[in-house]
């Protein structure tokens, strides 16, 4: 509670000071207030707070020769009586400087989720099509201003990184990311490493091409070569998309996106050695119904094995409803009976009232999962009822239900 009160006091002083000098300073406050109440078979839970709270102070036009904007972003859990600083940024005509009170998400291939507190510095180079960003990540806290002894630690237990972007080339956009860092968290020792990642993205006649080259050295060397291309061909009423892909890698650096942090489903392909070609044909059966077939012959170079994932999809979409039925095989050659059937339906026949239903059936194991979510929206309020089984990578064998009431207001 003390943190929450202190935060409101600071915000109040900032706003008061700004209004006292309203001819000089402009104040902008924005954020999202939210509340949620959930009732299920185990009880009632409440959640509420303010997310993405941003308070920015900037000089009015003409008040100074080099205008600057200072922005602070907070996250506040009102019911839990906690508050935390997300970031502080300074924006000027010459540079942008941001302090993040969290890890840094600089590059998914070689420098992802690094440090506990980070700085990001972006100067305005004045060069069209060329950008530069410098990162510093504080991995280990070492300083102690109350320590009057001669104790010394390993001086550099942190990370520095540099990203250069080039977008003024005719056929390619390029991004080069390089980093030097310590891989251990012991203040007395070091295990330094360095890494670089080059991304090339095609445009104009090379549109659809993407190339990634990465190298890292941490006692041993790691490297990655990845190339992807995608091209669509219109043959009315069928659209055929061909997407060849190749990746070959050895080892892996310490700081890469393995999907354990953000859970977005993407993982940098370290540890992969494969070649594949995705072939997708999509046709409009009617104005509201489409059918697609997708085959991805894949050869695993490491295992010296071949697989053939296949997906068949039938989709319907109209003003009041949408539905999808999908059958997928992880390998139609080696495991033809290992089929996953997914179906979903969304209906909004009555304004603001939405019914969503989903189901998954695993043919090989005869497992079925299903659920229904009915919700009604009234202004900023959403109330609803969910029941059924939960399924993601596996189908859970228990039935669950819950009622919910939630509200969200942006300001």
C-alpha positions as CSV (number, residue, x, y, z in Angstrom):
1,X,0.0,0.0,0.0
2,X,2.9,2.4,0.7
3,X,4.2,1.9,-2.8
4,X,0.8,2.6,-4.3
5,X,0.4,5.8,-2.2
6,X,4.0,6.9,-3.0
7,X,3.3,6.4,-6.7
8,X,0.1,8.5,-6.6
9,X,2.0,11.2,-4.7
10,X,4.7,11.3,-7.4
11,X,2.1,11.5,-10.2
12,X,0.2,14.2,-8.3
13,X,3.4,16.3,-7.9
14,X,4.2,15.9,-11.6
15,X,0.8,17.0,-12.7
16,X,0.6,19.8,-10.2
17,X,4.0,21.1,-11.3
18,X,3.0,20.9,-14.9
19,X,-0.2,22.9,-14.4
20,X,1.8,25.5,-12.4
21,X,3.8,26.1,-15.6
22,X,1.1,25.3,-18.2
23,X,2.5,27.9,-20.6
24,X,5.8,25.8,-20.7
25,X,5.0,22.2,-20.1
26,X,2.4,19.9,-21.7
27,X,1.1,16.9,-19.8
28,X,-0.4,13.7,-21.4
29,X,-1.8,10.9,-19.3
30,X,-3.0,7.6,-20.8
31,X,-3.6,4.1,-19.8
32,X,-6.1,1.3,-19.5
33,X,-8.1,0.6,-16.4
34,X,-9.4,-3.0,-16.0
35,X,-11.5,-5.1,-13.6
36,X,-12.3,-8.8,-13.7
37,X,-14.4,-11.0,-11.4
38,X,-14.5,-14.8,-12.0
39,X,-16.7,-17.3,-10.3
40,X,-16.0,-21.0,-10.8
41,X,-16.4,-24.3,-8.8
42,X,-13.6,-23.3,-6.5
43,X,-14.7,-19.8,-5.5
44,X,-14.5,-16.1,-6.5
45,X,-11.5,-14.2,-7.6
46,X,-11.2,-10.4,-8.2
47,X,-8.5,-8.7,-10.3
48,X,-8.2,-5.0,-11.1
49,X,-5.7,-2.3,-11.9
50,X,-4.3,0.1,-14.4
51,X,-2.0,-1.2,-17.1
52,X,0.2,0.8,-19.5
53,X,-0.2,3.9,-17.4
54,X,1.8,6.6,-19.2
55,X,2.6,10.1,-18.0
56,X,4.5,12.3,-20.3
57,X,5.9,15.8,-19.8
58,X,7.0,17.9,-22.8
59,X,7.8,21.6,-23.4
60,X,5.2,23.5,-25.3
61,X,6.1,24.5,-28.9
62,X,8.7,27.2,-29.0
63,X,9.5,27.1,-25.2
64,X,13.0,25.6,-25.7
65,X,15.3,25.2,-28.7
66,X,15.5,21.4,-28.4
67,X,12.1,20.1,-27.3
68,X,12.2,17.0,-25.2
69,X,9.4,14.6,-23.9
70,X,9.8,12.6,-20.7
71,X,7.5,9.6,-20.4
72,X,7.0,7.2,-17.5
73,X,5.0,4.1,-17.7
74,X,3.6,2.2,-14.7
75,X,1.6,-0.9,-13.9
76,X,-0.7,-0.7,-11.0
77,X,-2.6,-3.6,-9.3
78,X,-5.2,-1.7,-7.2
79,X,-6.7,-4.7,-5.5
80,X,-3.3,-6.2,-4.8
81,X,-2.1,-2.8,-3.7
82,X,1.1,-3.0,-5.7
83,X,2.7,-0.7,-8.3
84,X,5.7,-1.0,-10.5
85,X,7.6,1.1,-12.9
86,X,7.7,-0.3,-16.5
87,X,9.9,2.3,-18.2
88,X,11.1,5.9,-18.4
89,X,11.9,7.4,-21.8
90,X,13.3,10.7,-23.0
91,X,12.6,11.7,-26.6
92,X,14.4,14.6,-28.3
93,X,15.1,15.7,-31.8
94,X,18.7,14.4,-31.4
95,X,18.1,11.0,-29.7
96,X,15.7,8.7,-27.8
97,X,16.8,7.2,-24.5
98,X,14.7,4.5,-22.7
99,X,15.2,2.8,-19.3
100,X,13.3,-0.5,-18.9
101,X,12.8,-1.9,-15.5
102,X,12.9,-5.3,-17.0
103,X,14.7,-7.6,-19.4
104,X,15.5,-6.6,-22.9
105,X,14.0,-8.3,-26.0
106,X,16.6,-7.1,-28.5
107,X,17.0,-10.0,-31.0
108,X,15.3,-13.4,-31.0
109,X,18.2,-15.2,-32.6
110,X,21.1,-14.2,-30.3
111,X,20.0,-11.6,-27.7
112,X,16.6,-12.2,-26.2
113,X,15.4,-11.7,-22.6
114,X,18.7,-10.4,-21.2
115,X,19.3,-8.6,-17.9
116,X,17.1,-7.2,-15.1
117,X,17.3,-3.5,-16.0
118,X,18.2,-2.2,-19.4
119,X,19.0,0.9,-21.4
120,X,18.1,1.6,-25.0
121,X,19.7,4.5,-26.9
122,X,18.7,5.5,-30.4
123,X,20.5,8.5,-31.9
124,X,19.0,10.4,-34.8
125,X,21.8,9.9,-37.4
126,X,20.2,12.2,-40.0
127,X,20.8,9.5,-42.6
128,X,17.8,8.4,-44.6
129,X,17.3,4.6,-44.4
130,X,19.9,4.0,-41.7
131,X,19.2,3.5,-38.1
132,X,21.3,2.7,-35.0
133,X,20.3,1.4,-31.6
134,X,22.6,0.7,-28.6
135,X,21.6,-1.5,-25.7
136,X,23.0,-2.0,-22.2
137,X,21.6,-4.8,-20.0
138,X,22.4,-5.0,-16.3
139,X,22.7,-8.8,-15.7
140,X,24.3,-8.8,-12.2
141,X,24.0,-6.1,-9.5
142,X,27.5,-5.5,-8.2
143,X,27.9,-2.0,-6.8
144,X,27.6,-1.4,-3.0
145,X,28.0,2.2,-2.0
146,X,28.0,1.2,1.7
147,X,31.0,-1.1,1.3
148,X,34.1,0.6,2.5
149,X,36.4,-2.3,1.9
150,X,38.7,-3.0,-1.0
151,X,36.6,-6.0,-2.1
152,X,36.5,-6.2,-5.9
153,X,34.4,-8.3,-8.2
154,X,34.5,-9.1,-11.8
155,X,34.0,-5.6,-13.3
156,X,31.8,-6.4,-16.3
157,X,29.0,-8.9,-15.6
158,X,26.6,-7.2,-18.0
159,X,25.8,-7.0,-21.8
160,X,26.2,-4.4,-24.5
161,X,24.7,-4.7,-28.0
162,X,24.4,-2.8,-31.2
163,X,21.7,-2.9,-33.9
164,X,22.1,-1.3,-37.3
165,X,19.3,-1.2,-39.8
166,X,19.6,-0.3,-43.5
167,X,16.4,0.2,-45.6
168,X,17.7,2.3,-48.5
169,X,18.9,-0.6,-50.6
170,X,17.0,-1.4,-53.8
171,X,16.3,-5.1,-53.4
172,X,17.0,-5.8,-49.7
173,X,16.4,-4.5,-46.2
174,X,19.2,-5.4,-43.8
175,X,19.5,-5.6,-40.0
176,X,22.8,-6.4,-38.3
177,X,22.7,-7.2,-34.5
178,X,25.9,-7.7,-32.5
179,X,26.4,-8.3,-28.8
180,X,29.1,-8.9,-26.1
181,X,27.9,-10.3,-22.8
182,X,28.7,-12.4,-19.7
183,X,26.8,-15.7,-19.6
184,X,27.2,-16.4,-15.8
185,X,25.7,-14.6,-12.8
186,X,28.6,-15.0,-10.4
187,X,30.0,-11.5,-9.5
188,X,33.5,-12.9,-9.0
189,X,33.8,-14.8,-12.3
190,X,33.1,-14.3,-16.0
191,X,32.2,-16.4,-19.0
192,X,32.1,-13.9,-21.8
193,X,30.5,-14.5,-25.1
194,X,29.8,-12.6,-28.3
195,X,27.2,-13.1,-31.0
196,X,26.0,-11.5,-34.3
197,X,22.9,-11.9,-36.4
198,X,22.3,-10.6,-39.9
199,X,18.8,-10.5,-41.4
200,X,18.1,-9.8,-45.0
201,X,14.5,-9.3,-46.2
202,X,13.8,-9.1,-49.9
203,X,11.7,-6.5,-51.6
204,X,10.7,-5.6,-55.2
205,X,11.6,-8.7,-57.3
206,X,13.0,-10.4,-54.2
207,X,9.8,-9.9,-52.1
208,X,9.1,-13.0,-50.1
209,X,12.8,-13.8,-49.5
210,X,14.2,-13.9,-45.9
211,X,17.7,-14.9,-45.0
212,X,19.1,-15.2,-41.4
213,X,22.8,-15.8,-40.6
214,X,23.9,-16.0,-37.0
215,X,27.1,-16.8,-35.2
216,X,28.0,-17.0,-31.5
217,X,31.0,-17.9,-29.5
218,X,30.7,-19.0,-25.8
219,X,33.7,-21.3,-25.1
220,X,32.5,-23.1,-28.3
221,X,31.2,-21.8,-31.5
222,X,27.6,-21.9,-32.7
223,X,26.2,-20.9,-36.1
224,X,22.9,-20.8,-38.0
225,X,22.0,-20.5,-41.7
226,X,18.3,-20.0,-42.5
227,X,16.6,-19.1,-45.8
228,X,12.9,-18.9,-46.6
229,X,11.0,-17.8,-49.7
230,X,7.3,-17.6,-50.4
231,X,5.5,-16.9,-53.7
232,X,1.8,-17.0,-54.6
233,X,0.4,-17.8,-58.0
234,X,-3.2,-16.9,-59.0
235,X,-5.0,-19.5,-61.1
236,X,-8.6,-18.6,-60.8
237,X,-10.4,-19.9,-58.7
238,X,-7.3,-21.4,-57.0
239,X,-4.4,-19.6,-55.3
240,X,-1.2,-21.7,-55.0
241,X,1.5,-20.6,-52.5
242,X,4.9,-22.2,-52.6
243,X,7.2,-21.7,-49.6
244,X,10.6,-23.5,-49.6
245,X,12.6,-23.3,-46.4
246,X,16.1,-24.4,-45.3
247,X,17.9,-24.2,-41.9
248,X,21.1,-25.6,-40.7
249,X,22.6,-24.9,-37.3
250,X,25.1,-26.1,-34.8
251,X,25.0,-25.4,-31.1
252,X,23.0,-22.5,-29.6
253,X,23.8,-19.2,-27.8
254,X,22.7,-18.6,-24.2
255,X,20.3,-15.7,-25.0
256,X,17.8,-16.7,-27.7
257,X,14.1,-16.9,-27.9
258,X,13.1,-20.5,-27.0
259,X,9.4,-19.4,-26.5
260,X,9.7,-20.0,-22.7
261,X,9.2,-16.3,-22.0
262,X,6.6,-14.8,-24.4
263,X,4.7,-18.0,-25.3
264,X,4.0,-16.7,-28.8
265,X,4.7,-20.0,-30.5
266,X,7.8,-19.0,-32.3
267,X,11.3,-20.3,-31.4
268,X,14.6,-19.4,-33.0
269,X,15.5,-22.5,-35.0
270,X,18.7,-23.4,-33.2
271,X,19.3,-27.1,-33.2
272,X,17.5,-27.6,-36.5
273,X,18.8,-29.2,-39.7
274,X,16.1,-29.5,-42.2
275,X,14.7,-28.6,-45.7
276,X,11.1,-28.4,-46.6
277,X,8.7,-27.0,-49.1
278,X,5.3,-25.8,-48.0
279,X,2.6,-26.1,-50.8
280,X,-0.8,-24.6,-50.2
281,X,-3.7,-24.5,-52.5
282,X,-6.7,-22.4,-51.6
283,X,-10.0,-22.1,-53.5
284,X,-13.2,-20.2,-53.1
285,X,-16.1,-22.7,-53.3
286,X,-18.6,-19.9,-52.9
287,X,-18.4,-16.3,-51.7
288,X,-18.7,-17.5,-48.2
289,X,-16.9,-20.9,-48.3
290,X,-13.2,-21.6,-49.0
291,X,-11.3,-24.9,-49.0
292,X,-7.5,-25.2,-48.7
293,X,-5.0,-28.1,-48.8
294,X,-1.5,-27.7,-47.4
295,X,1.3,-30.2,-47.8
296,X,4.8,-29.7,-46.3
297,X,7.3,-32.4,-47.5
298,X,10.1,-32.2,-44.9
299,X,13.5,-33.8,-44.9
300,X,15.4,-33.8,-41.5
301,X,19.1,-33.8,-42.3
302,X,20.2,-34.7,-38.8
303,X,17.9,-37.8,-38.5
304,X,18.0,-38.6,-42.2
305,X,14.3,-39.0,-42.2
306,X,11.3,-37.8,-44.4
307,X,7.9,-36.6,-43.2
308,X,4.8,-35.3,-44.8
309,X,2.6,-33.0,-42.7
310,X,-0.8,-32.4,-44.3
311,X,-3.6,-30.0,-43.4
312,X,-7.1,-29.8,-45.0
313,X,-9.3,-26.8,-44.0
314,X,-12.9,-25.9,-44.8
315,X,-13.9,-22.4,-43.8
316,X,-17.1,-20.4,-43.7
317,X,-17.5,-16.6,-43.1
318,X,-20.5,-14.3,-43.2
319,X,-21.7,-11.2,-41.4
320,X,-23.2,-13.1,-38.5
321,X,-21.1,-16.3,-38.3
322,X,-17.8,-17.9,-39.1
323,X,-16.8,-21.6,-38.9
324,X,-13.7,-23.7,-39.6
325,X,-13.1,-27.4,-39.8
326,X,-9.5,-28.6,-40.1
327,X,-8.0,-32.1,-40.3
328,X,-4.2,-32.3,-39.8
329,X,-1.7,-35.1,-40.0
330,X,1.8,-34.6,-38.4
331,X,3.1,-37.2,-40.9
332,X,0.6,-38.6,-43.4
333,X,3.2,-41.2,-44.6
334,X,4.4,-42.8,-41.3
335,X,1.3,-42.1,-39.2
336,X,-1.7,-41.9,-41.5
337,X,-4.2,-42.6,-38.7
338,X,-2.7,-40.0,-36.4
339,X,-5.2,-37.3,-37.3
340,X,-6.3,-34.2,-35.3
341,X,-9.6,-32.7,-36.2
342,X,-10.3,-29.1,-35.0
343,X,-13.6,-27.3,-35.4
344,X,-14.7,-23.9,-34.2
345,X,-17.9,-21.8,-34.6
346,X,-18.5,-18.1,-33.8
347,X,-22.0,-16.6,-34.0
348,X,-23.1,-13.0,-33.4
349,X,-26.8,-13.3,-34.5
350,X,-27.9,-10.8,-31.8
351,X,-26.0,-7.5,-31.5
352,X,-23.4,-7.6,-28.7
353,X,-24.1,-11.3,-28.0
354,X,-21.5,-13.7,-29.1
355,X,-21.4,-17.5,-28.9
356,X,-18.1,-19.3,-29.5
357,X,-17.7,-23.1,-29.6
358,X,-14.6,-25.2,-30.3
359,X,-13.8,-28.8,-30.4
360,X,-10.8,-31.1,-31.0
361,X,-10.8,-34.8,-31.7
362,X,-7.7,-37.0,-31.7
363,X,-8.5,-40.0,-33.9
364,X,-5.6,-42.2,-32.9
365,X,-6.4,-42.1,-29.1
366,X,-10.2,-41.4,-29.4
367,X,-10.0,-38.3,-27.3
368,X,-12.5,-35.4,-27.5
369,X,-12.3,-31.9,-26.1
370,X,-14.9,-29.2,-26.5
371,X,-16.0,-25.9,-24.9
372,X,-18.5,-23.1,-25.3
373,X,-18.0,-19.4,-24.4
374,X,-21.0,-17.1,-24.4
375,X,-20.5,-13.4,-23.9
376,X,-22.5,-10.2,-23.9
377,X,-20.9,-6.7,-24.3
378,X,-22.6,-3.7,-22.7
379,X,-20.4,-0.6,-23.2
380,X,-17.1,-1.2,-21.4
381,X,-18.6,-4.3,-19.6
382,X,-18.4,-7.9,-20.8
383,X,-20.1,-10.7,-19.0
384,X,-20.1,-14.3,-20.0
385,X,-20.2,-18.0,-19.2
386,X,-17.7,-20.7,-20.2
387,X,-18.0,-24.4,-19.9
388,X,-16.4,-27.5,-21.3
389,X,-13.0,-29.1,-21.4
390,X,-9.7,-27.3,-22.0
391,X,-7.3,-28.3,-24.7
392,X,-4.0,-27.1,-26.2
393,X,-1.3,-29.5,-27.1
394,X,-3.2,-32.1,-25.1
395,X,-6.8,-32.6,-24.2
396,X,-7.5,-32.4,-20.5
397,X,-10.0,-35.0,-19.2
398,X,-11.7,-32.8,-16.7
399,X,-14.8,-30.6,-17.1
400,X,-14.7,-27.0,-16.0
401,X,-17.0,-23.9,-15.9
402,X,-16.8,-20.3,-14.8
403,X,-18.8,-17.1,-14.9
404,X,-16.9,-13.8,-15.6
405,X,-17.5,-10.1,-15.5
406,X,-14.9,-7.8,-16.8
407,X,-14.5,-4.2,-17.8
408,X,-11.8,-2.3,-19.6
409,X,-11.6,1.5,-20.2
410,X,-8.9,3.4,-22.0
411,X,-8.1,6.9,-21.1
